[in-house]
Amino acid sequence: MSEEKKELSKNTAGLGFIDQIIDGIRKVGESVQVQGILDDAFYLASKYAIQLLLGAAAKFKVEGKVDVTANRGAIFAALASGPADILLMSQLASKKMAFVVNKEQADTPVLKSVLKAFGVIADIDELISGEKDADIYQWIRADRKVLAVVVDDSTEPDKIEKAYEKMLKLARDGFCPVVPVGISGTKEIKAGAEIVMRIGEKFGVNQNVKDQDVSAMAKDTLEKLRFLRA
């Protein structure tokens, strides 16, 4: 973990009480069987709160168009330079996403609770191992919803590549396109900072592509992601 991310972890460690409050609300919701409604409400509230913060504190813009067919699953892919990038991904789709993120990010105080409402369907290790394949295929293929795969750029290079190899196999077998996204300006967010989200051209993975050929495609995808956030 970089010194910058260690410092972030140290600074957020004292905010765990917020997670406790939100977890308490979740438990009450579960006891009266309205947790789904609470999660949806919290998701929308978090999404629009981020919009307001961006409008007030930063110069935020989106370059490119999110071209996703209605009533069809899709995978948004990004390399993250920090937790803010995960939250920003929520701005790209009108409907609720499910997220695949690093376990360390999912355990970050405050972000942990927001991500619970956003819906973390798997962490990166579970993605690579295939442990959550059934849940992910249900989401993108049967439910036809949006999945966001956001890998922290400080992750070991071999693991990053394996994560995107698996993502491409999911896209192939889930019959859904991939939308590459690059985010810049979030490493050190200050008032007036310029934050840009660049949407790349969506692409599909042909059902005839063999597993052994996906590795080369993963390398190309990583190059696209790095180019988009440069």
CORQUI-V7148 format. One record per residue. N is the residue number from 1. RES is the residue in three letters. PHI is phi as a letter, one per 20 degrees, with the letter a starting at -180 (none if undefined). PSI is psi as a letter, one per 30 degrees, with the letter a starting at -180 (* if undefined). NEAR is the number of other C-alpha atoms within 10 Angstrom. Layout:
N,RES,PHI,PSI,NEAR
N,RES,PHI,PSI,NEAR
//
This chain:
1,MET,none,k,9
2,SER,f,l,8
3,GLU,g,e,8
4,GLU,f,e,12
5,LYS,f,f,15
6,LYS,f,e,10
7,GLU,f,e,12
8,LEU,f,e,14
9,SER,f,e,16
10,LYS,f,e,13
11,ASN,f,f,11
12,THR,e,f,13
13,ALA,g,e,13
14,GLY,f,g,11
15,LEU,e,g,14
16,GLY,g,f,15
17,PHE,f,f,12
18,ILE,f,e,15
19,ASP,f,e,17
20,GLN,f,e,14
21,ILE,f,e,11
22,ILE,f,e,17
23,ASP,f,e,14
24,GLY,f,e,12
25,ILE,f,e,14
26,ARG,f,e,19
27,LYS,f,e,13
28,VAL,f,e,13
29,GLY,f,e,16
30,GLU,f,e,13
31,SER,f,f,10
32,VAL,d,g,8
33,GLN,l,h,11
34,VAL,c,g,13
35,GLN,f,e,17
36,GLY,g,e,13
37,ILE,f,e,11
38,LEU,f,e,16
39,ASP,f,e,18
40,ASP,f,e,15
41,ALA,f,e,13
42,PHE,f,e,18
43,TYR,g,e,21
44,LEU,f,e,18
45,ALA,f,e,12
46,SER,f,e,18
47,LYS,f,e,19
48,TYR,f,f,14
49,ALA,f,e,12
50,ILE,f,e,17
51,GLN,g,e,15
52,LEU,f,e,12
53,LEU,f,e,11
54,LEU,f,e,19
55,GLY,f,e,13
56,ALA,e,e,12
57,ALA,d,f,14
58,ALA,b,l,17
59,LYS,e,j,14
60,PHE,d,k,17
61,LYS,b,l,13
62,VAL,d,k,15
63,GLU,d,k,13
64,GLY,n,l,12
65,LYS,c,k,12
66,VAL,f,j,18
67,ASP,d,i,13
68,VAL,c,k,17
69,THR,f,k,10
70,ALA,f,k,9
71,ASN,l,h,10
72,ARG,b,k,16
73,GLY,f,l,23
74,ALA,b,l,28
75,ILE,c,k,26
76,PHE,e,k,23
77,ALA,c,k,25
78,ALA,b,l,29
79,LEU,d,k,24
80,ALA,d,k,26
81,SER,e,f,21
82,GLY,r,l,19
83,PRO,g,e,20
84,ALA,g,e,15
85,ASP,f,e,22
86,ILE,f,e,26
87,LEU,f,e,16
88,LEU,f,f,17
89,MET,f,f,22
90,SER,f,f,23
91,GLN,f,f,17
92,LEU,e,f,16
93,ALA,c,k,13
94,SER,f,f,9
95,LYS,d,l,10
96,LYS,f,k,19
97,MET,e,l,24
98,ALA,d,k,23
99,PHE,d,k,26
100,VAL,d,j,27
101,VAL,c,l,25
102,ASN,f,k,20
103,LYS,g,e,17
104,GLU,f,e,14
105,GLN,f,e,18
106,ALA,f,f,21
107,ASP,e,g,13
108,THR,f,k,21
109,PRO,g,k,21
110,VAL,m,e,19
111,LEU,g,e,22
112,LYS,g,e,19
113,SER,f,e,22
114,VAL,f,e,21
115,LEU,f,f,23
116,LYS,f,e,19
117,ALA,f,e,23
118,PHE,f,e,24
119,GLY,o,i,18
120,VAL,e,j,19
121,ILE,e,f,21
122,ALA,a,l,23
123,ASP,e,l,21
124,ILE,f,e,24
125,ASP,f,e,17
126,GLU,f,e,17
127,LEU,f,e,23
128,ILE,f,e,20
129,SER,f,f,12
130,GLY,n,g,14
131,GLU,g,e,13
132,LYS,d,g,15
133,ASP,g,e,17
134,ALA,f,e,9
135,ASP,f,e,11
136,ILE,f,e,23
137,TYR,f,e,18
138,GLN,g,e,13
139,TRP,f,e,20
140,ILE,e,e,23
141,ARG,e,e,19
142,ALA,e,e,12
143,ASP,e,f,13
144,ARG,l,h,18
145,LYS,d,l,22
146,VAL,e,k,25
147,LEU,d,k,24
148,ALA,d,j,25
149,VAL,d,j,27
150,VAL,c,j,25
151,VAL,e,k,27
152,ASP,f,k,22
153,ASP,f,f,14
154,SER,e,f,14
155,THR,f,k,15
156,GLU,g,k,9
157,PRO,g,e,10
158,ASP,f,e,8
159,LYS,f,e,14
160,ILE,g,e,20
161,GLU,f,e,20
162,LYS,f,e,19
163,ALA,f,e,22
164,TYR,f,f,26
165,GLU,f,e,24
166,LYS,f,e,21
167,MET,g,e,24
168,LEU,f,e,25
169,LYS,f,e,19
170,LEU,f,e,23
171,ALA,f,e,24
172,ARG,f,e,20
173,ASP,e,f,15
174,GLY,e,g,22
175,PHE,l,h,19
176,CYS,c,l,25
177,PRO,e,l,23
178,VAL,d,k,26
179,VAL,d,j,21
180,PRO,f,k,25
181,VAL,c,k,29
182,GLY,d,k,24
183,ILE,c,k,26
184,SER,c,l,16
185,GLY,n,g,19
186,THR,d,f,18
187,LYS,f,e,16
188,GLU,b,j,9
189,ILE,e,k,13
190,LYS,c,l,11
191,ALA,g,k,10
192,GLY,n,g,13
193,ALA,f,k,15
194,GLU,e,j,16
195,ILE,d,k,19
196,VAL,c,k,18
197,MET,d,j,22
198,ARG,d,k,22
199,ILE,e,j,24
200,GLY,e,l,21
201,GLU,f,k,14
202,LYS,f,l,17
203,PHE,b,l,13
204,GLY,d,l,14
205,VAL,d,j,19
206,ASN,g,k,15
207,GLN,f,f,12
208,ASN,e,f,7
209,VAL,f,k,12
210,LYS,e,l,11
211,ASP,g,e,11
212,GLN,f,f,9
213,ASP,e,f,10
214,VAL,f,f,19
215,SER,g,e,17
216,ALA,f,e,11
217,MET,f,e,16
218,ALA,f,e,21
219,LYS,f,e,15
220,ASP,f,e,11
221,THR,f,e,21
222,LEU,f,e,19
223,GLU,f,e,11
224,LYS,f,e,17
225,LEU,f,e,22
226,ARG,f,e,16
227,PHE,f,e,13
228,LEU,f,f,21
229,ARG,e,g,19
230,ALA,f,*,10
//
